Amino acid sequence: MNVAQLVGKTLAELGVGHCFGVVGSGNFTITNTLMEHGVPFTAARHEGGAATMADAYSRTSGKLALLSVHQGCGLTNAATGIGEAAKSRTPMIVLAAEAAPSAVYSNFAMDQGGFAASVYAVPERVHSAQSAVADTVRAYRRAVNDRRTVVLNLPLNVQAQEATEEQASAVVAMAAAEPIRPSRASVEALAGLLAQTKRPVFVAGRGGREAKAEILALAEHAGALVATSAVAKGLFNEDEFNLGISGGFSSPLAAELITDADLIIGFGCALNMWTMRHGHLIGSETKVVQIDLEEQALGANRPIDLGVVGDSAQCAADVLEALQATGMQARQGYRSAELAVRIKEAIHWQQVDFEDLSDGQFIDPRTLTKVLDELLPAERILSVDSGNFMGYPSQFLSVPDEFGFCFTQAFQSIGLGLYTAIGASLAQPGRFPVLGTGDGGFHMAIAELDTAVRLKMPLVCIVYNDAAYGAEVHHFAIDNPEADMSSVRFPDTDFAAIGRGFGADGITVRSVADLDAVGDWVASNPARPLVIDAKIASDSGSWWLAEAFKGH
């Protein structure tokens, strides 16, 4: 057994969930070893696609995903996907072959450790046959326990070293990390704030996704409404006082109720410009609390009245215990019967009236998405690309829970949506995969439609096609309506035909009547993707995006 095989065996024994990648000479052996030890492998058409597939898989499966890439260019091809995962604190390991240190004139030579650090990933390396198991376990521990994206560099000369029988038979194991408990003083301070509040709102982010039960228990006792950042959409679906997404995607009623809060608590939530609308969702008298695992995250995006270092679930449980210890009984607070009725009748975007812009040639994106929400199976996994269109699937397509929504937006790169949808679908095979993407992003990613076809994936690709980089069109027109837009407008593309060329099904949608074909397709028990080329009417720029641009 050589080191490449030893590392693959070790990762398989640690329990990784899936590997994605593009195989070359430098990562052939380790990839095959992973497969031999039962780790599923998905071959992508491009390393950038494979990186985001791995990211999405980790986010929606609860298991660690791997990305396997060739030395040098294989790693750089995956840069954006690795950066997105790193910024999102996705537990993931990149297995990166690396030119030997002595091969200074190799075509593939580069500073791979420095490259990983430049996109905020954690660089690690396998140093020798003697240290290979320890190096691999260290990378795995860093990824899982610290929730980091780790680039594990595998020099070719080290990969080829022989492992001893003792090294090859080593038993590997790793204890789970204990949750970080907040200090007693922090718990008492937060309990004191909650005891004084009348209209609290809890906003859970990525770090609160595993604390649903504890956050809801505290919310019910303290009389708090609950909401999420976009990445945690669906977390509180079953609660009658759920406001949905806080931020740019908030419905009018949700925005009103959050703004009227006298206390906002962010559980594992950055409280950034998107989630708080540049602070516009925070009232002038509202107190703000942020709970996070890292000290430096507290107050990083806006002033806060209290910062708590600790695990969200542990913090919520400790604060509830502290409130009960003071004799404070469960109270109504913001959870009144009257408000429950208002929320039931008007909290969802599907309940908000709008002027339909459809004209027979182009369909209003809101109308399109509302109808698709009814046509597509409710037990779905929704992935969203970035761009002017992104509010429509995020706002109008419902999801069953927090594992039904995958939002790769930390790097704000367009073109990641199709990759996201494939990785999320493999993580949630019992759910119907749906992608919302723009024409620009779909063009960037379209090679991976072949991957979805090979996987026989019934993936619905909703392409909001305005033949432009719509965000830029509307952004630059805000201050200069006469600006030359030729650099961000393009000839119309027949995505339905391109989809059929890849082996998928494809339809063109210009009206609601054209969507009848989607219902027929769903009923056919499909085993291939469907590309919906939706020719959308211009909304003159999404208001939430215009607000974001103004904030910049």
Summary of the structure (lengths in Angstrom):
residues: 552
radius of gyration: 24.3
end to end distance: 54.5
largest distance: 72.7
contacts: 2096
relative contact order: 0.10
helix: 43%
strand: 17%
